[in-house]
Amino acid sequence: LFAVLVALYEEPEKPNSALDFLKHHLGASAPENPEIETLRLEVAEMKEKYEAVLEENKKLKTKVTVY
């Protein structure tokens, strides 16, 4: 962070937004790759399926212990 602030101070042409400058140099405003969004959606779906399977597993375990 300190190095980025020094770079901002030493910048000959000051940017309009210091916050945008910081985000850009810290990598927070990197453009999103479309594949990343697809993978995020896939991970969310997998988490939902995982939770459903865990719930089904609990129900089946209780059925097995009852019998």
Backbone as XML, in Angstrom:
<?xml version="1.0"?>
<chain id="A" units="angstrom">
  <residue number="1" name="LEU">
    <atom name="N" x="0.834" y="-1.192" z="0.000"/>
    <atom name="CA" x="0.000" y="0.000" z="0.000"/>
    <atom name="C" x="0.875" y="1.250" z="0.000"/>
  </residue>
  <residue number="2" name="PHE">
    <atom name="N" x="1.912" y="1.221" z="0.813"/>
    <atom name="CA" x="2.812" y="2.366" z="0.887"/>
    <atom name="C" x="3.447" y="2.642" z="-0.475"/>
  </residue>
  <residue number="3" name="ALA">
    <atom name="N" x="3.871" y="1.596" z="-1.155"/>
    <atom name="CA" x="4.502" y="1.762" z="-2.463"/>
    <atom name="C" x="3.527" y="2.375" z="-3.465"/>
  </residue>
  <residue number="4" name="VAL">
    <atom name="N" x="2.258" y="1.991" z="-3.394"/>
    <atom name="CA" x="1.257" y="2.541" z="-4.309"/>
    <atom name="C" x="1.006" y="4.013" z="-3.997"/>
  </residue>
  <residue number="5" name="LEU">
    <atom name="N" x="0.979" y="4.352" z="-2.718"/>
    <atom name="CA" x="0.797" y="5.759" z="-2.343"/>
    <atom name="C" x="1.986" y="6.606" z="-2.797"/>
  </residue>
  <residue number="6" name="VAL">
    <atom name="N" x="3.179" y="6.057" z="-2.686"/>
    <atom name="CA" x="4.362" y="6.770" z="-3.175"/>
    <atom name="C" x="4.274" y="6.947" z="-4.689"/>
  </residue>
  <residue number="7" name="ALA">
    <atom name="N" x="3.843" y="5.906" z="-5.396"/>
    <atom name="CA" x="3.691" y="5.998" z="-6.850"/>
    <atom name="C" x="2.673" y="7.070" z="-7.215"/>
  </residue>
  <residue number="8" name="LEU">
    <atom name="N" x="1.607" y="7.180" z="-6.457"/>
    <atom name="CA" x="0.598" y="8.219" z="-6.692"/>
    <atom name="C" x="1.207" y="9.594" z="-6.473"/>
  </residue>
  <residue number="9" name="TYR">
    <atom name="N" x="1.975" y="9.741" z="-5.424"/>
    <atom name="CA" x="2.620" y="11.019" z="-5.124"/>
    <atom name="C" x="3.606" y="11.414" z="-6.219"/>
  </residue>
  <residue number="10" name="GLU">
    <atom name="N" x="4.329" y="10.429" z="-6.749"/>
    <atom name="CA" x="5.354" y="10.699" z="-7.753"/>
    <atom name="C" x="4.798" y="10.770" z="-9.175"/>
  </residue>
  <residue number="11" name="GLU">
    <atom name="N" x="3.531" y="10.472" z="-9.356"/>
    <atom name="CA" x="2.908" y="10.499" z="-10.675"/>
    <atom name="C" x="2.939" y="11.926" z="-11.232"/>
  </residue>
  <residue number="12" name="PRO">
    <atom name="N" x="3.553" y="12.124" z="-12.411"/>
    <atom name="CA" x="3.634" y="13.490" z="-12.960"/>
    <atom name="C" x="2.263" y="14.040" z="-13.365"/>
  </residue>
  <residue number="13" name="GLU">
    <atom name="N" x="1.409" y="13.206" z="-13.921"/>
    <atom name="CA" x="0.055" y="13.625" z="-14.277"/>
    <atom name="C" x="-0.903" y="12.996" z="-13.279"/>
  </residue>
  <residue number="14" name="LYS">
    <atom name="N" x="-1.372" y="13.796" z="-12.357"/>
    <atom name="CA" x="-2.242" y="13.279" z="-11.297"/>
    <atom name="C" x="-3.559" y="12.780" z="-11.891"/>
  </residue>
  <residue number="15" name="PRO">
    <atom name="N" x="-3.999" y="11.605" z="-11.456"/>
    <atom name="CA" x="-5.269" y="11.063" z="-11.954"/>
    <atom name="C" x="-6.449" y="11.855" z="-11.378"/>
  </residue>
  <residue number="16" name="ASN">
    <atom name="N" x="-7.585" y="11.750" z="-12.036"/>
    <atom name="CA" x="-8.798" y="12.430" z="-11.561"/>
    <atom name="C" x="-9.276" y="11.843" z="-10.239"/>
  </residue>
  <residue number="17" name="SER">
    <atom name="N" x="-9.091" y="10.558" z="-10.075"/>
    <atom name="CA" x="-9.561" y="9.889" z="-8.863"/>
    <atom name="C" x="-8.417" y="9.096" z="-8.239"/>
  </residue>
  <residue number="18" name="ALA">
    <atom name="N" x="-8.020" y="9.508" z="-7.058"/>
    <atom name="CA" x="-6.957" y="8.797" z="-6.355"/>
    <atom name="C" x="-7.406" y="7.390" z="-5.986"/>
  </residue>
  <residue number="19" name="LEU">
    <atom name="N" x="-8.677" y="7.248" z="-5.674"/>
    <atom name="CA" x="-9.201" y="5.929" z="-5.311"/>
    <atom name="C" x="-9.112" y="4.953" z="-6.475"/>
  </residue>
  <residue number="20" name="ASP">
    <atom name="N" x="-9.460" y="5.418" z="-7.669"/>
    <atom name="CA" x="-9.340" y="4.559" z="-8.850"/>
    <atom name="C" x="-7.886" y="4.193" z="-9.116"/>
  </residue>
  <residue number="21" name="PHE">
    <atom name="N" x="-6.985" y="5.140" z="-8.903"/>
    <atom name="CA" x="-5.557" y="4.873" z="-9.063"/>
    <atom name="C" x="-5.114" y="3.766" z="-8.111"/>
  </residue>
  <residue number="22" name="LEU">
    <atom name="N" x="-5.543" y="3.865" z="-6.851"/>
    <atom name="CA" x="-5.191" y="2.846" z="-5.862"/>
    <atom name="C" x="-5.771" y="1.484" z="-6.240"/>
  </residue>
  <residue number="23" name="LYS">
    <atom name="N" x="-7.027" y="1.465" z="-6.631"/>
    <atom name="CA" x="-7.662" y="0.200" z="-7.014"/>
    <atom name="C" x="-6.941" y="-0.434" z="-8.189"/>
  </residue>
  <residue number="24" name="HIS">
    <atom name="N" x="-6.601" y="0.384" z="-9.176"/>
    <atom name="CA" x="-5.921" y="-0.129" z="-10.360"/>
    <atom name="C" x="-4.561" y="-0.728" z="-9.997"/>
  </residue>
  <residue number="25" name="HIS">
    <atom name="N" x="-3.802" y="-0.038" z="-9.162"/>
    <atom name="CA" x="-2.464" y="-0.514" z="-8.823"/>
    <atom name="C" x="-2.472" y="-1.649" z="-7.800"/>
  </residue>
  <residue number="26" name="LEU">
    <atom name="N" x="-3.561" y="-1.787" z="-7.073"/>
    <atom name="CA" x="-3.666" y="-2.910" z="-6.133"/>
    <atom name="C" x="-4.354" y="-4.110" z="-6.771"/>
  </residue>
  <residue number="27" name="GLY">
    <atom name="N" x="-4.836" y="-3.956" z="-8.000"/>
    <atom name="CA" x="-5.442" y="-5.076" z="-8.703"/>
    <atom name="C" x="-6.906" y="-5.270" z="-8.405"/>
  </residue>
  <residue number="28" name="ALA">
    <atom name="N" x="-7.534" y="-4.340" z="-7.699"/>
    <atom name="CA" x="-8.947" y="-4.493" z="-7.350"/>
    <atom name="C" x="-9.862" y="-4.233" z="-8.533"/>
  </residue>
  <residue number="29" name="SER">
    <atom name="N" x="-9.409" y="-3.479" z="-9.497"/>
    <atom name="CA" x="-10.284" y="-3.158" z="-10.622"/>
    <atom name="C" x="-9.871" y="-3.899" z="-11.890"/>
  </residue>
  <residue number="30" name="ALA">
    <atom name="N" x="-9.249" y="-5.046" z="-11.722"/>
    <atom name="CA" x="-8.842" y="-5.830" z="-12.887"/>
    <atom name="C" x="-10.080" y="-6.281" z="-13.643"/>
  </residue>
  <residue number="31" name="PRO">
    <atom name="N" x="-10.049" y="-6.220" z="-14.947"/>
    <atom name="CA" x="-11.226" y="-6.643" z="-15.712"/>
    <atom name="C" x="-11.527" y="-8.115" z="-15.484"/>
  </residue>
  <residue number="32" name="GLU">
    <atom name="N" x="-12.803" y="-8.408" z="-15.383"/>
    <atom name="CA" x="-13.247" y="-9.779" z="-15.137"/>
    <atom name="C" x="-13.173" y="-10.607" z="-16.417"/>
  </residue>
  <residue number="33" name="ASN">
    <atom name="N" x="-12.714" y="-11.792" z="-16.263"/>
    <atom name="CA" x="-12.684" y="-12.746" z="-17.359"/>
    <atom name="C" x="-14.055" y="-13.430" z="-17.381"/>
  </residue>
  <residue number="34" name="PRO">
    <atom name="N" x="-14.704" y="-13.555" z="-18.527"/>
    <atom name="CA" x="-16.028" y="-14.203" z="-18.572"/>
    <atom name="C" x="-15.998" y="-15.631" z="-18.016"/>
  </residue>
  <residue number="35" name="GLU">
    <atom name="N" x="-14.870" y="-16.300" z="-18.174"/>
    <atom name="CA" x="-14.754" y="-17.661" z="-17.665"/>
    <atom name="C" x="-14.816" y="-17.677" z="-16.141"/>
  </residue>
  <residue number="36" name="ILE">
    <atom name="N" x="-14.321" y="-16.630" z="-15.507"/>
    <atom name="CA" x="-14.352" y="-16.561" z="-14.045"/>
    <atom name="C" x="-15.787" y="-16.523" z="-13.547"/>
  </residue>
  <residue number="37" name="GLU">
    <atom name="N" x="-16.626" y="-15.726" z="-14.198"/>
    <atom name="CA" x="-18.025" y="-15.650" z="-13.790"/>
    <atom name="C" x="-18.725" y="-16.991" z="-13.981"/>
  </residue>
  <residue number="38" name="THR">
    <atom name="N" x="-18.421" y="-17.689" z="-15.059"/>
    <atom name="CA" x="-18.992" y="-19.009" z="-15.298"/>
    <atom name="C" x="-18.580" y="-19.974" z="-14.194"/>
  </residue>
  <residue number="39" name="LEU">
    <atom name="N" x="-17.317" y="-19.915" z="-13.809"/>
    <atom name="CA" x="-16.825" y="-20.793" z="-12.740"/>
    <atom name="C" x="-17.464" y="-20.451" z="-11.396"/>
  </residue>
  <residue number="40" name="ARG">
    <atom name="N" x="-17.688" y="-19.165" z="-11.146"/>
    <atom name="CA" x="-18.350" y="-18.766" z="-9.892"/>
    <atom name="C" x="-19.763" y="-19.332" z="-9.829"/>
  </residue>
  <residue number="41" name="LEU">
    <atom name="N" x="-20.475" y="-19.258" z="-10.943"/>
    <atom name="CA" x="-21.831" y="-19.811" z="-10.980"/>
    <atom name="C" x="-21.809" y="-21.320" z="-10.767"/>
  </residue>
  <residue number="42" name="GLU">
    <atom name="N" x="-20.833" y="-21.971" z="-11.379"/>
    <atom name="CA" x="-20.713" y="-23.422" z="-11.229"/>
    <atom name="C" x="-20.418" y="-23.791" z="-9.783"/>
  </residue>
  <residue number="43" name="VAL">
    <atom name="N" x="-19.555" y="-23.030" z="-9.138"/>
    <atom name="CA" x="-19.237" y="-23.291" z="-7.732"/>
    <atom name="C" x="-20.482" y="-23.110" z="-6.868"/>
  </residue>
  <residue number="44" name="ALA">
    <atom name="N" x="-21.260" y="-22.078" z="-7.141"/>
    <atom name="CA" x="-22.485" y="-21.849" z="-6.368"/>
    <atom name="C" x="-23.465" y="-23.009" z="-6.536"/>
  </residue>
  <residue number="45" name="GLU">
    <atom name="N" x="-23.595" y="-23.494" z="-7.760"/>
    <atom name="CA" x="-24.481" y="-24.641" z="-8.008"/>
    <atom name="C" x="-23.979" y="-25.885" z="-7.277"/>
  </residue>
  <residue number="46" name="MET">
    <atom name="N" x="-22.688" y="-26.105" z="-7.316"/>
    <atom name="CA" x="-22.114" y="-27.272" z="-6.651"/>
    <atom name="C" x="-22.309" y="-27.198" z="-5.135"/>
  </residue>
  <residue number="47" name="LYS">
    <atom name="N" x="-22.208" y="-25.996" z="-4.578"/>
    <atom name="CA" x="-22.437" y="-25.829" z="-3.137"/>
    <atom name="C" x="-23.872" y="-26.180" z="-2.777"/>
  </residue>
  <residue number="48" name="GLU">
    <atom name="N" x="-24.823" y="-25.745" z="-3.625"/>
    <atom name="CA" x="-26.223" y="-26.070" z="-3.376"/>
    <atom name="C" x="-26.451" y="-27.571" z="-3.435"/>
  </residue>
  <residue number="49" name="LYS">
    <atom name="N" x="-25.879" y="-28.218" z="-4.447"/>
    <atom name="CA" x="-26.016" y="-29.671" z="-4.569"/>
    <atom name="C" x="-25.380" y="-30.380" z="-3.384"/>
  </residue>
  <residue number="50" name="TYR">
    <atom name="N" x="-24.240" y="-29.892" z="-2.945"/>
    <atom name="CA" x="-23.545" y="-30.481" z="-1.799"/>
    <atom name="C" x="-24.413" y="-30.404" z="-0.546"/>
  </residue>
  <residue number="51" name="GLU">
    <atom name="N" x="-25.015" y="-29.239" z="-0.318"/>
    <atom name="CA" x="-25.880" y="-29.077" z="0.850"/>
    <atom name="C" x="-27.083" y="-30.012" z="0.768"/>
  </residue>
  <residue number="52" name="ALA">
    <atom name="N" x="-27.650" y="-30.184" z="-0.420"/>
    <atom name="CA" x="-28.795" y="-31.076" z="-0.590"/>
    <atom name="C" x="-28.393" y="-32.526" z="-0.315"/>
  </residue>
  <residue number="53" name="VAL">
    <atom name="N" x="-27.216" y="-32.915" z="-0.783"/>
    <atom name="CA" x="-26.735" y="-34.279" z="-0.561"/>
    <atom name="C" x="-26.457" y="-34.504" z="0.932"/>
  </residue>
  <residue number="54" name="LEU">
    <atom name="N" x="-25.900" y="-33.505" z="1.604"/>
    <atom name="CA" x="-25.673" y="-33.636" z="3.046"/>
    <atom name="C" x="-26.982" y="-33.824" z="3.798"/>
  </residue>
  <residue number="55" name="GLU">
    <atom name="N" x="-27.995" y="-33.063" z="3.423"/>
    <atom name="CA" x="-29.299" y="-33.178" z="4.076"/>
    <atom name="C" x="-29.906" y="-34.564" z="3.822"/>
  </residue>
  <residue number="56" name="GLU">
    <atom name="N" x="-29.816" y="-35.030" z="2.586"/>
    <atom name="CA" x="-30.325" y="-36.361" z="2.258"/>
    <atom name="C" x="-29.567" y="-37.429" z="3.047"/>
  </residue>
  <residue number="57" name="ASN">
    <atom name="N" x="-28.272" y="-37.256" z="3.189"/>
    <atom name="CA" x="-27.444" y="-38.197" z="3.937"/>
    <atom name="C" x="-27.892" y="-38.262" z="5.396"/>
  </residue>
  <residue number="58" name="LYS">
    <atom name="N" x="-28.176" y="-37.118" z="5.986"/>
    <atom name="CA" x="-28.639" y="-37.090" z="7.380"/>
    <atom name="C" x="-29.958" y="-37.849" z="7.527"/>
  </residue>
  <residue number="59" name="LYS">
    <atom name="N" x="-30.878" y="-37.592" z="6.581"/>
    <atom name="CA" x="-32.175" y="-38.270" z="6.632"/>
    <atom name="C" x="-32.013" y="-39.781" z="6.506"/>
  </residue>
  <residue number="60" name="LEU">
    <atom name="N" x="-31.161" y="-40.217" z="5.591"/>
    <atom name="CA" x="-30.954" y="-41.648" z="5.404"/>
    <atom name="C" x="-30.284" y="-42.281" z="6.624"/>
  </residue>
  <residue number="61" name="LYS">
    <atom name="N" x="-29.374" y="-41.569" z="7.257"/>
    <atom name="CA" x="-28.734" y="-42.095" z="8.465"/>
    <atom name="C" x="-29.743" y="-42.268" z="9.587"/>
  </residue>
  <residue number="62" name="THR">
    <atom name="N" x="-30.655" y="-41.325" z="9.719"/>
    <atom name="CA" x="-31.668" y="-41.480" z="10.769"/>
    <atom name="C" x="-32.604" y="-42.646" z="10.461"/>
  </residue>
  <residue number="63" name="LYS">
    <atom name="N" x="-32.924" y="-42.860" z="9.178"/>
    <atom name="CA" x="-33.752" y="-44.006" z="8.812"/>
    <atom name="C" x="-33.061" y="-45.308" z="9.124"/>
  </residue>
  <residue number="64" name="VAL">
    <atom name="N" x="-31.762" y="-45.365" z="8.856"/>
    <atom name="CA" x="-31.002" y="-46.591" z="9.115"/>
    <atom name="C" x="-30.932" y="-46.876" z="10.598"/>
  </residue>
  <residue number="65" name="THR">
    <atom name="N" x="-30.750" y="-45.868" z="11.410"/>
    <atom name="CA" x="-30.670" y="-46.104" z="12.865"/>
    <atom name="C" x="-32.010" y="-46.495" z="13.441"/>
  </residue>
  <residue number="66" name="VAL">
    <atom name="N" x="-33.115" y="-46.048" z="12.829"/>
    <atom name="CA" x="-34.443" y="-46.407" z="13.301"/>
    <atom name="C" x="-34.713" y="-47.887" z="13.041"/>
  </residue>
  <residue number="67" name="TYR">
    <atom name="N" x="-34.273" y="-48.402" z="11.909"/>
    <atom name="CA" x="-34.525" y="-49.797" z="11.574"/>
    <atom name="C" x="-33.434" y="-50.608" z="12.164"/>
  </residue>
</chain>
